[in-house]
């Protein structure tokens, strides 16, 4: 699973209920993914997209169905 996620074309992130990063497949150049673990994903998301992220998180934890979220 680790090999698949690390080689996927998209970034794969696992978050807890509060939006803290539990796992991230990769980060932008110059950043270490180990430093992101435990940080709030909301700090990485533009202000105008935070409501969309929160709604996606709520849907995951309410329904148990994985959500896709695209950030530009």
CORPETA-V395903 format. One record per backbone hydrogen bond with DSSP energy under -1.0 kcal/mol. CO is the residue of the C=O (numbers start at 0). NH is the residue of the N-H. Records with the same first field share a line. If there is no record, write none. Layout:
# CORPETA-V395903
CO->NH + NH
This chain:
# CORPETA-V395903
0->4
1->5
2->6
11->24
13->21 + 22
15->18
18->40
19->15
20->37
22->13
27->30
31->34
32->36
35->38
38->20
39->42
40->43
45->48
46->49
48->52
49->53
50->54
51->55
52->56
53->57
54->58
55->59
56->60
57->61
58->62
59->63
